[in-house]
Amino acid sequence: MHKKEEYKEGCYGDEVREKILEFAAQGFDSIPDDEKAAWFSRFKFWGLFHQRDGQESYFMLRLTNANGVLEPGQLRAIGEVAREYATGPVENPEFGNGYIDLTTRQSIQLHWLKLEDVPEIWEKLESVGVTSRSAGGDTMRNITGCPLAGKGEEYVDTQPLLDRFQAELRGDDDLANMPRKFNISATGCHEGCAQDSINDIGLEPAEKTVDGESVKGFNVRVGGGLGGRKPRRARPLDVFVEDEDEAYQVVRAFVELYFEDGNRTNRNKNRARFFVDEHGVEWIREELEARVGTLQTAGEDFREKYTYNAGLPADAGRADHVGVGEQADGKQYVGLSVAVGRLAAQDVIELADLATEYGSGEIRLTRRQNPLIVDVPKSKVHELLEEPLLAKHKPEPNPFQRGAIACTGTEFCSLALTETKARMARMLRWLRDNVDLPDDVEHLHMHFSGCTADCGQAMTADIGLQGMRARKDGEMVEAVDIGVGGGLGEEPSFIEWVQQRVPADEAPGAIKNLVEAFAAHRDDGQSFRQWVDSTGTEPIVDLCEPEETDYDDPCLYDGKQAWYPFAEEEAAPPAEAATDD
């Protein structure tokens, strides 16, 4: 049995909450040193992650909200928590203090929290219906879907199903202890914006003729995922489900099957994609039928219409939710572009206020680390676009910012090999000022992951960056591997590596050379992914030539970001217990 399975046998799921409250009341130092690894592993079920070495006694809190839906009042509460509690011992020179991070699973993370403050934070968040339960650890993670579910043009309505997954499936403590984290998604629209291809189980809209009548429902795919440079596309299970109840029962059956039979020994080979590799879709389908009854074969899907992160030209359809768009009820939504998904607390609160002033107060989060203001009457859209916050987080950003995603990186993550968010923010500004793109290229998807776990989804990008280390001028420096040609859509593909261990200060030059070659040699209207496919990766190796430029990288040599407390001799001071002032 793996040691983490032993940790979970001792205490897991909802019972962990009481221990967190107990330790918080007694103070961080009440956690025995020889038990810290076990407790920190268990804490993750409640979204509480101890930050990396050198940041002892500080925690990240991940929240969970099915399908990125934040009801009126919830975002403001989150922003107030960030303002009051999320303060590091050293101010971040790029982003300042007190901020939130938007994630690629339509949720939110807060950093630099003190364990002693967690009870008050939970009380404030839970008073408006925000929870961190099952936000981390070996659990079913945040349920993802189209951020416009219930509001956009959907072929199948998914929000009731997503809510049921949240309440009945993720809420079932008997299924809390999974072999590894488990991702569920459901798309009801034509664009494929839940990215079902990279989920452990995904539902996508389909139609089927049943007893002579056309029926709407979902096809089912299983075993998708990224990480470890062993990505998998979710594979069709040849199953069609007609209604919400049948869809729920099939997803629950697969969750239970993986819960019971998943590998709990080798954590390098026990994600659901490896489970599907091992058993095959035919065996899985038979097992599901034994649990829920005879299943219909797959219907006709809409994958040929998928445009979300599909690497298609701008005129092919929506590749993200940035900008102004139509809702099914005649109102509009406005999608902001938040560079690397990081928002200052004051911006969060202002965004919540704008959502109330111009819309219904509801906010939706996307899988591309961006927020949407929804339910805006057409008569108010122009006035909303004139608000100062939207000049900062523009609904019409430049293509580099619009396509950017970055994971947490070494700033907080002990797995990462490189700093990501501050570096990507600087790189985006440099590329904006130094590289010209054709006028018809609205977005160039560039994703940055600090390691091969690929939380930044580099494998699905036009240009993917993964953190490495390399030697330059006799010194170890932060570096990146560069790949091209990833994307989802009808035929998901993963990047091919064209440069490896590029010193981080030479990466912008390599990207500049690559993008300029694309601009010079593309056919009219050709997207970057289409150009890569037609050119082939071998010539692109030479076109993506690393080069030193005037780009200034302050994180190159220290590997820990000198301004941030990491090294033992420069560790962050222990968090003090909360006081009344």
C-alpha positions as CSV (number, residue, x, y, z in Angstrom):
1,M,0.0,0.0,0.0
2,H,1.3,3.4,-0.9
3,K,2.0,5.7,2.1
4,K,-0.7,8.1,1.0
5,E,-3.3,5.3,1.1
6,E,-2.1,4.7,4.7
7,Y,-2.6,8.3,5.5
8,K,-6.2,8.2,4.2
9,E,-7.0,5.0,6.0
10,G,-6.3,6.8,9.3
11,C,-8.5,9.8,8.5
12,Y,-10.0,11.2,5.3
13,G,-12.9,13.0,3.7
14,D,-15.3,15.0,5.8
15,E,-13.7,14.0,9.1
16,V,-10.5,15.9,8.2
17,R,-12.4,19.1,8.7
18,E,-12.6,18.6,12.4
19,K,-8.9,18.1,12.7
20,I,-8.2,21.2,10.7
21,L,-10.4,23.2,13.1
22,E,-8.7,21.6,16.0
23,F,-5.2,22.4,14.8
24,A,-6.2,25.9,13.8
25,A,-7.5,26.5,17.4
26,Q,-4.3,25.3,18.9
27,G,-2.0,26.9,16.3
28,F,0.3,25.6,13.5
29,D,2.9,24.4,15.9
30,S,0.4,21.9,17.4
31,I,0.8,19.7,14.4
32,P,3.5,17.2,15.4
33,D,6.6,17.4,13.1
34,D,6.5,13.6,12.5
35,E,2.8,13.8,11.4
36,K,3.0,16.9,9.2
37,A,3.3,14.9,5.9
38,A,0.3,12.8,6.7
39,W,-1.9,15.8,7.9
40,F,-0.9,18.0,5.0
41,S,-1.8,15.2,2.6
42,R,-5.2,14.8,4.3
43,F,-5.8,18.6,4.5
44,K,-6.0,18.7,0.7
45,F,-9.4,17.1,0.6
46,W,-10.6,20.4,2.2
47,G,-8.7,22.4,-0.4
48,L,-6.0,23.3,2.0
49,F,-2.4,22.9,0.6
50,H,0.7,23.6,2.7
51,Q,2.9,25.9,0.6
52,R,6.4,24.8,-0.4
53,D,9.6,24.6,1.7
54,G,10.6,28.0,3.0
55,Q,7.0,29.1,3.4
56,E,6.3,27.0,6.5
57,S,2.9,27.6,8.2
58,Y,1.4,29.3,5.2
59,F,-1.3,27.6,3.1
60,M,-3.1,27.8,-0.3
61,L,-6.9,27.4,-0.2
62,R,-8.6,26.1,-3.4
63,L,-12.3,26.6,-3.7
64,T,-14.8,24.6,-5.6
65,N,-17.8,25.8,-7.6
66,A,-19.4,23.5,-10.1
67,N,-19.0,24.7,-13.7
68,G,-17.4,28.0,-12.6
69,V,-20.7,29.5,-11.4
70,L,-20.4,32.2,-8.7
71,E,-23.7,33.4,-7.5
72,P,-24.3,37.0,-6.5
73,G,-22.3,37.9,-3.4
74,Q,-19.9,35.0,-3.7
75,L,-17.1,36.7,-5.7
76,R,-17.2,39.7,-3.4
77,A,-16.8,37.5,-0.3
78,I,-13.8,35.8,-2.0
79,G,-12.3,39.1,-2.8
80,E,-12.7,40.3,0.8
81,V,-11.0,37.2,2.1
82,A,-8.1,37.8,-0.3
83,R,-7.9,41.4,0.9
84,E,-8.0,40.6,4.6
85,Y,-6.1,37.3,4.9
86,A,-4.0,36.5,1.7
87,T,-1.0,38.6,2.6
88,G,2.6,37.3,2.2
89,P,5.6,38.2,4.3
90,V,7.2,39.8,1.3
91,E,5.2,41.8,-1.2
92,N,5.2,40.3,-4.7
93,P,6.9,42.9,-7.0
94,E,4.9,41.8,-10.0
95,F,1.4,41.4,-8.5
96,G,1.5,43.0,-5.1
97,N,-0.2,41.5,-2.0
98,G,-3.7,40.0,-1.6
99,Y,-4.8,38.4,-4.9
100,I,-6.7,35.4,-6.2
101,D,-5.7,32.9,-8.9
102,L,-8.2,31.7,-11.4
103,T,-7.6,28.0,-12.4
104,T,-8.0,25.9,-15.5
105,R,-10.8,24.0,-13.8
106,Q,-13.1,27.0,-13.4
107,S,-12.2,27.6,-9.7
108,I,-10.2,29.9,-7.5
109,Q,-7.1,29.6,-5.3
110,L,-5.9,31.9,-2.5
111,H,-2.4,32.0,-1.2
112,W,-0.5,33.0,2.0
113,L,-3.2,32.0,4.4
114,K,-2.5,31.2,8.0
115,L,-3.9,28.0,9.4
116,E,-5.2,30.0,12.4
117,D,-7.4,32.1,10.1
118,V,-9.0,29.2,8.2
119,P,-12.1,28.9,10.5
120,E,-12.9,32.5,10.0
121,I,-12.3,32.2,6.3
122,W,-14.5,29.2,6.0
123,E,-17.2,30.9,8.0
124,K,-17.2,34.0,5.7
125,L,-17.1,32.0,2.5
126,E,-19.6,29.3,3.6
127,S,-22.1,32.0,4.7
128,V,-22.5,32.8,1.0
129,G,-22.4,29.2,-0.2
130,V,-18.7,28.9,-1.2
131,T,-16.9,25.8,-0.1
132,S,-13.5,24.2,-0.4
133,R,-14.7,20.6,0.2
134,S,-13.2,18.1,-2.2
135,A,-11.1,20.8,-3.9
136,G,-7.9,18.8,-3.7
137,G,-6.4,15.4,-2.9
138,D,-7.6,12.1,-4.2
139,T,-11.1,13.2,-4.9
140,M,-13.5,14.1,-7.6
141,R,-12.3,17.6,-8.4
142,N,-14.2,20.7,-9.5
143,I,-16.9,19.7,-12.1
144,T,-16.3,21.5,-15.3
145,G,-18.6,22.5,-18.2
146,C,-19.6,25.3,-20.5
147,P,-19.4,28.5,-18.4
148,L,-22.5,29.7,-20.2
149,A,-24.6,26.6,-19.2
150,G,-28.2,27.6,-18.8
151,K,-27.5,31.0,-20.5
152,G,-25.9,30.3,-23.8
153,E,-27.1,28.4,-27.0
154,E,-26.9,24.8,-25.7
155,Y,-28.0,21.8,-27.6
156,V,-28.5,20.0,-24.3
157,D,-29.1,21.7,-20.9
158,T,-26.3,20.7,-18.6
159,Q,-26.5,22.9,-15.5
160,P,-29.0,20.7,-13.6
161,L,-26.8,17.7,-14.3
162,L,-23.7,19.5,-13.2
163,D,-25.4,20.6,-10.0
164,R,-26.5,17.0,-9.4
165,F,-22.9,15.8,-9.8
166,Q,-21.9,18.4,-7.2
167,A,-24.5,17.6,-4.7
168,E,-25.0,13.9,-4.9
169,L,-21.7,12.5,-6.3
170,R,-19.0,14.8,-5.0
171,G,-21.1,15.2,-1.9
172,D,-20.9,11.5,-1.1
173,D,-18.3,11.0,1.5
174,D,-18.3,7.3,0.8
175,L,-16.7,8.1,-2.5
176,A,-14.3,10.7,-1.2
177,N,-11.2,8.4,-1.1
178,M,-10.4,7.9,-4.7
179,P,-7.2,6.2,-6.0
180,R,-6.2,9.6,-7.4
181,K,-7.8,12.8,-8.4
182,F,-10.7,12.4,-10.8
183,N,-12.1,14.9,-13.3
184,I,-15.6,15.0,-14.6
185,S,-17.0,17.3,-17.4
186,A,-20.1,17.8,-19.4
187,T,-20.6,20.0,-22.4
188,G,-24.0,21.0,-23.7
189,C,-22.9,23.5,-26.4
190,H,-21.5,23.0,-29.9
191,E,-18.1,24.5,-29.2
192,G,-16.7,21.8,-26.8
193,C,-15.6,24.3,-24.2
194,A,-15.6,21.8,-21.3
195,Q,-12.6,20.2,-23.0
196,D,-14.0,16.7,-22.5
197,S,-11.1,15.2,-24.3
198,I,-8.8,15.7,-21.4
199,N,-11.1,14.6,-18.6
200,D,-11.4,11.2,-16.8
201,I,-15.0,11.0,-18.0
202,G,-16.7,13.5,-20.2
203,L,-20.2,13.9,-21.6
204,E,-20.6,15.7,-25.0
205,P,-23.8,16.6,-26.8
206,A,-25.1,14.1,-29.3
207,E,-28.3,13.0,-31.0
208,K,-29.6,9.6,-31.8
209,T,-32.7,8.2,-33.6
210,V,-34.6,6.1,-31.0
211,D,-37.8,4.3,-32.0
212,G,-38.0,6.5,-35.1
213,E,-37.6,9.8,-33.3
214,S,-34.5,12.1,-32.9
215,V,-33.4,12.2,-29.3
216,K,-31.0,14.7,-27.7
217,G,-28.5,13.4,-25.2
218,F,-24.8,12.8,-24.6
219,N,-22.1,10.5,-25.8
220,V,-19.6,9.3,-23.2
221,R,-15.8,9.4,-23.3
222,V,-13.4,8.1,-20.7
223,G,-9.7,8.2,-19.9
224,G,-8.4,11.6,-21.0
225,G,-5.7,13.6,-19.3
226,L,-2.4,15.3,-19.4
227,G,0.7,15.1,-17.2
228,G,4.0,13.2,-17.1
229,R,4.3,13.6,-20.8
230,K,1.9,10.8,-21.2
231,P,-1.2,12.5,-22.3
232,R,-4.3,10.7,-23.5
233,R,-7.3,11.7,-25.5
234,A,-10.5,10.5,-23.8
235,R,-11.7,7.5,-25.7
236,P,-15.3,6.9,-26.9
237,L,-17.1,4.4,-24.8
238,D,-19.8,3.9,-27.5
239,V,-22.5,4.9,-25.1
240,F,-25.4,7.3,-25.6
241,V,-27.4,8.5,-22.6
242,E,-30.7,10.2,-23.2
243,D,-31.6,12.2,-20.1
244,E,-30.2,13.7,-16.9
245,D,-30.9,10.6,-14.7
246,E,-29.3,8.1,-17.2
247,A,-26.3,10.4,-17.6
248,Y,-25.9,10.7,-13.8
249,Q,-26.1,6.9,-13.3
250,V,-23.5,6.1,-16.0
251,V,-21.0,8.7,-14.6
252,R,-21.6,7.5,-11.1
253,A,-21.1,3.9,-12.2
254,F,-17.7,4.7,-13.7
255,V,-16.7,6.7,-10.6
256,E,-17.6,3.6,-8.5
257,L,-15.8,1.3,-10.8
258,Y,-12.5,3.3,-10.6
259,F,-13.0,3.8,-6.9
260,E,-13.2,0.0,-6.4
261,D,-10.8,-1.3,-9.0
262,G,-8.3,1.5,-9.5
263,N,-4.7,1.0,-8.7
264,R,-3.8,2.2,-5.2
265,T,-0.2,1.1,-5.2
266,N,1.7,2.9,-8.1
267,R,0.7,6.6,-8.1
268,N,2.7,7.1,-11.3
269,K,0.3,4.8,-13.1
270,N,-3.0,5.1,-11.4
271,R,-4.9,8.0,-12.9
272,A,-8.1,7.0,-14.7
273,R,-6.4,7.2,-18.2
274,F,-4.1,4.4,-17.2
275,F,-7.1,2.5,-15.8
276,V,-8.7,2.7,-19.3
277,D,-5.4,1.7,-20.9
278,E,-5.2,-1.4,-18.7
279,H,-8.8,-2.6,-19.0
280,G,-10.0,-1.2,-22.4
281,V,-13.2,0.5,-23.2
282,E,-15.1,-2.8,-24.0
283,W,-14.5,-4.2,-20.5
284,I,-15.5,-0.9,-19.0
285,R,-18.7,-0.7,-21.0
286,E,-19.6,-4.3,-19.9
287,E,-18.9,-3.4,-16.3
288,L,-21.1,-0.3,-16.5
289,E,-23.9,-2.3,-18.1
290,A,-23.7,-4.8,-15.2
291,R,-24.3,-1.9,-12.8
292,V,-26.9,0.2,-14.7
293,G,-28.4,-2.1,-17.3
294,T,-28.2,-2.2,-21.1
295,L,-26.7,0.9,-22.6
296,Q,-27.4,2.4,-26.0
297,T,-24.6,2.7,-28.6
298,A,-23.3,6.1,-29.3
299,G,-25.2,8.7,-31.2
300,E,-24.0,11.3,-33.7
301,D,-21.8,13.9,-31.9
302,F,-21.0,17.5,-32.8
303,R,-17.2,17.2,-32.7
304,E,-16.8,18.6,-36.2
305,K,-18.2,21.8,-34.9
306,Y,-15.9,22.1,-31.9
307,T,-13.9,25.4,-32.0
308,Y,-12.9,25.9,-28.3
309,N,-9.1,25.8,-28.1
310,A,-9.2,23.9,-31.5
311,G,-6.5,25.9,-33.2
312,L,-8.8,27.1,-36.0
313,P,-8.9,30.5,-37.7
314,A,-10.8,33.2,-35.9
315,D,-13.7,33.2,-38.4
316,A,-14.3,29.5,-37.6
317,G,-16.0,30.2,-34.3
318,R,-15.5,30.9,-30.7
319,A,-12.1,29.6,-29.4
320,D,-12.7,31.1,-25.9
321,H,-15.2,33.3,-24.0
322,V,-13.2,36.6,-24.2
323,G,-15.2,39.6,-25.4
324,V,-18.9,40.4,-25.8
325,G,-21.2,37.5,-26.7
326,E,-24.9,36.7,-27.0
327,Q,-26.9,34.8,-24.4
328,A,-29.9,32.7,-25.4
329,D,-32.3,35.1,-23.6
330,G,-31.2,38.1,-25.6
331,K,-28.9,39.5,-23.0
332,Q,-25.2,39.5,-23.3
333,Y,-22.1,38.4,-21.5
334,V,-18.7,40.2,-21.3
335,G,-15.6,38.0,-21.0
336,L,-12.6,39.7,-19.5
337,S,-9.0,38.6,-20.3
338,V,-7.0,38.3,-17.0
339,A,-3.3,37.8,-17.8
340,V,-2.1,34.5,-16.3
341,G,-5.4,34.3,-14.3
342,R,-4.3,36.5,-11.4
343,L,-6.5,39.3,-10.0
344,A,-5.8,41.7,-7.2
345,A,-8.3,41.6,-4.3
346,Q,-9.5,45.1,-5.1
347,D,-10.1,44.1,-8.7
348,V,-12.0,41.1,-7.6
349,I,-14.3,43.3,-5.4
350,E,-14.7,45.8,-8.2
351,L,-15.6,43.0,-10.7
352,A,-18.2,41.7,-8.3
353,D,-19.7,45.3,-8.0
354,L,-19.7,45.6,-11.8
355,A,-21.5,42.3,-12.1
356,T,-24.2,43.6,-9.8
357,E,-24.5,47.0,-11.4
358,Y,-24.6,45.9,-15.0
359,G,-25.8,42.3,-14.8
360,S,-27.5,39.9,-12.3
361,G,-24.5,39.8,-10.0
362,E,-23.6,36.3,-11.2
363,I,-20.0,35.6,-12.4
364,R,-18.9,32.6,-14.5
365,L,-15.4,31.3,-14.7
366,T,-13.8,29.7,-17.8
367,R,-11.2,26.9,-18.3
368,R,-8.9,29.6,-19.6
369,Q,-8.5,31.5,-16.3
370,N,-10.9,34.2,-17.2
371,P,-14.2,35.6,-15.7
372,L,-17.5,36.4,-17.4
373,I,-20.0,39.1,-16.4
374,V,-23.3,37.6,-17.4
375,D,-26.9,38.8,-17.9
376,V,-26.0,42.3,-19.2
377,P,-28.8,44.1,-21.1
378,K,-27.6,45.2,-24.5
379,S,-28.4,48.8,-23.6
380,K,-25.7,48.6,-20.8
381,V,-22.9,46.9,-22.6
382,H,-21.2,50.0,-24.0
383,E,-21.3,51.7,-20.6
384,L,-19.8,48.5,-19.0
385,L,-17.0,48.4,-21.6
386,E,-16.0,52.0,-20.6
387,E,-15.4,51.0,-16.9
388,P,-11.7,51.4,-15.9
389,L,-11.4,47.8,-14.8
390,L,-12.1,46.6,-18.3
391,A,-9.3,48.8,-19.6
392,K,-7.0,46.8,-17.4
393,H,-8.5,43.3,-18.0
394,K,-9.6,43.9,-21.6
395,P,-12.4,42.1,-23.4
396,E,-10.3,42.8,-26.6
397,P,-6.7,42.0,-25.6
398,N,-3.8,41.4,-27.8
399,P,-3.4,37.8,-29.2
400,F,-0.6,36.9,-26.8
401,Q,-2.4,37.9,-23.7
402,R,-5.7,36.4,-24.9
403,G,-4.1,33.0,-25.4
404,A,-2.0,32.8,-22.3
405,I,-2.3,30.3,-19.4
406,A,0.2,29.8,-16.6
407,C,0.3,27.3,-13.7
408,T,1.4,28.2,-10.2
409,G,5.1,27.5,-10.7
410,T,7.9,27.6,-8.2
411,E,6.2,30.6,-6.5
412,F,4.3,28.1,-4.4
413,C,4.6,24.6,-5.9
414,S,7.4,22.3,-4.8
415,L,7.1,20.2,-8.0
416,A,7.8,23.1,-10.3
417,L,11.2,23.7,-11.8
418,T,10.6,27.3,-12.9
419,E,8.8,30.4,-12.0
420,T,5.8,30.8,-14.3
421,K,3.3,33.6,-13.6
422,A,5.6,36.6,-13.2
423,R,7.8,35.3,-16.0
424,M,4.8,34.8,-18.4
425,A,3.4,38.3,-17.5
426,R,6.7,39.9,-18.4
427,M,7.0,37.8,-21.5
428,L,3.5,38.7,-22.7
429,R,4.4,42.4,-22.5
430,W,7.7,41.8,-24.3
431,L,6.1,39.8,-27.1
432,R,3.3,42.5,-27.4
433,D,5.9,45.2,-27.9
434,N,8.3,43.2,-30.1
435,V,6.4,40.8,-32.3
436,D,3.9,41.6,-35.0
437,L,1.1,39.2,-35.9
438,P,-1.1,39.1,-38.9
439,D,-4.3,41.2,-38.4
440,D,-6.6,38.1,-38.7
441,V,-4.8,36.2,-35.9
442,E,-6.9,37.1,-32.8
443,H,-5.4,34.5,-30.4
444,L,-2.2,32.6,-30.1
445,H,-2.5,30.0,-27.4
446,M,0.7,29.9,-25.3
447,H,0.5,27.8,-22.1
448,F,3.2,27.6,-19.5
449,S,3.6,24.7,-17.0
450,G,6.4,24.7,-14.4
451,C,6.9,20.9,-14.7
452,T,5.7,17.9,-16.6
453,A,2.6,17.5,-14.4
454,D,1.3,20.1,-16.9
455,C,-1.2,21.9,-14.7
456,G,-0.9,24.8,-17.2
457,Q,-2.0,22.4,-20.0
458,A,1.0,23.1,-22.2
459,M,0.4,19.9,-24.1
460,T,-2.8,21.4,-25.6
461,A,-1.3,24.8,-26.7
462,D,-0.3,26.3,-30.0
463,I,3.0,26.9,-28.2
464,G,3.6,25.0,-25.1
465,L,6.3,25.7,-22.5
466,Q,7.3,23.3,-19.7
467,G,9.8,24.2,-17.0
468,M,13.2,22.5,-16.9
469,R,16.7,23.3,-15.7
470,A,19.8,23.9,-17.9
471,R,23.4,25.0,-17.7
472,K,24.4,28.4,-19.2
473,D,27.8,30.0,-18.9
474,G,28.7,27.4,-16.4
475,E,25.7,28.1,-14.1
476,M,22.4,26.2,-13.6
477,V,19.5,28.4,-14.8
478,E,15.8,28.0,-15.2
479,A,14.9,26.7,-18.7
480,V,11.9,25.6,-20.8
481,D,11.1,22.9,-23.3
482,I,9.2,24.4,-26.2
483,G,6.6,22.4,-28.2
484,V,4.1,23.3,-30.9
485,G,0.9,22.2,-32.5
486,G,-1.3,21.2,-29.6
487,G,-5.1,21.8,-29.4
488,L,-8.4,20.1,-28.9
489,G,-11.5,20.4,-31.1
490,E,-12.6,17.6,-33.4
491,E,-9.2,15.9,-33.5
492,P,-7.3,16.6,-30.3
493,S,-3.5,16.7,-30.7
494,F,-0.7,17.3,-28.3
495,I,2.4,19.4,-28.9
496,E,5.5,18.1,-30.5
497,W,8.8,19.2,-28.9
498,V,11.0,21.4,-31.1
499,Q,13.4,22.9,-28.6
500,Q,14.6,21.5,-25.2
501,R,16.2,23.0,-22.2
502,V,16.2,26.6,-23.6
503,P,17.5,29.0,-21.0
504,A,14.5,31.0,-19.9
505,D,16.0,34.4,-21.0
506,E,16.4,32.9,-24.5
507,A,12.8,31.6,-24.8
508,P,11.2,34.9,-25.8
509,G,13.7,35.2,-28.6
510,A,12.9,31.6,-29.7
511,I,9.1,32.4,-29.6
512,K,9.7,35.6,-31.6
513,N,11.6,33.8,-34.3
514,L,8.9,31.1,-34.5
515,V,6.0,33.5,-34.6
516,E,7.7,35.7,-37.2
517,A,8.3,32.6,-39.4
518,F,4.6,31.7,-39.0
519,A,3.6,35.2,-40.1
520,A,5.9,35.2,-43.1
521,H,5.2,31.7,-44.4
522,R,1.5,30.9,-43.5
523,D,-1.1,30.7,-46.2
524,D,-3.8,33.3,-46.1
525,G,-6.2,32.7,-43.2
526,Q,-4.1,29.8,-41.8
527,S,-4.1,29.4,-38.0
528,F,-0.9,28.6,-36.1
529,R,-1.9,25.0,-35.6
530,Q,-2.8,24.6,-39.2
531,W,0.5,26.1,-40.2
532,V,2.4,23.6,-37.9
533,D,0.4,20.7,-39.4
534,S,1.2,21.7,-42.9
535,T,4.9,22.6,-42.3
536,G,5.8,19.7,-40.1
537,T,7.8,19.9,-36.9
538,E,11.3,19.2,-38.4
539,P,11.6,22.5,-40.2
540,I,10.2,24.3,-37.2
541,V,13.1,23.1,-35.1
542,D,15.3,25.5,-37.0
543,L,12.7,28.3,-37.1
544,C,12.4,28.2,-33.3
545,E,15.9,29.3,-32.7
546,P,16.7,30.4,-29.1
547,E,18.2,33.9,-28.9
548,E,19.2,36.4,-26.3
549,T,17.2,39.6,-26.6
550,D,16.6,42.7,-24.5
551,Y,14.0,40.7,-22.5
552,D,15.0,41.0,-18.9
553,D,14.4,37.8,-16.8
554,P,14.9,38.5,-13.0
555,C,14.2,34.8,-12.2
556,L,16.8,33.2,-14.4
557,Y,19.7,32.3,-12.0
558,D,18.3,31.8,-8.5
559,G,15.7,29.1,-9.4
560,K,13.7,30.3,-6.4
561,Q,13.0,33.9,-7.2
562,A,15.3,36.0,-5.0
563,W,12.5,38.3,-3.9
564,Y,10.5,35.4,-2.5
565,P,11.4,33.6,0.7
566,F,12.3,30.0,-0.1
567,A,15.8,29.1,1.0
568,E,16.1,27.9,4.6
569,E,18.3,30.7,5.5
570,E,15.8,33.2,4.1
571,A,12.6,31.4,5.0
572,A,9.4,33.2,5.5
573,P,8.7,34.1,9.1
574,P,6.2,31.7,10.8
575,A,2.6,32.9,10.5
576,E,1.4,34.4,13.7
577,A,-2.0,33.5,15.2
578,A,-4.8,35.8,14.2
579,T,-5.6,38.7,16.5
580,D,-8.6,40.9,16.9
581,D,-6.9,43.8,15.1
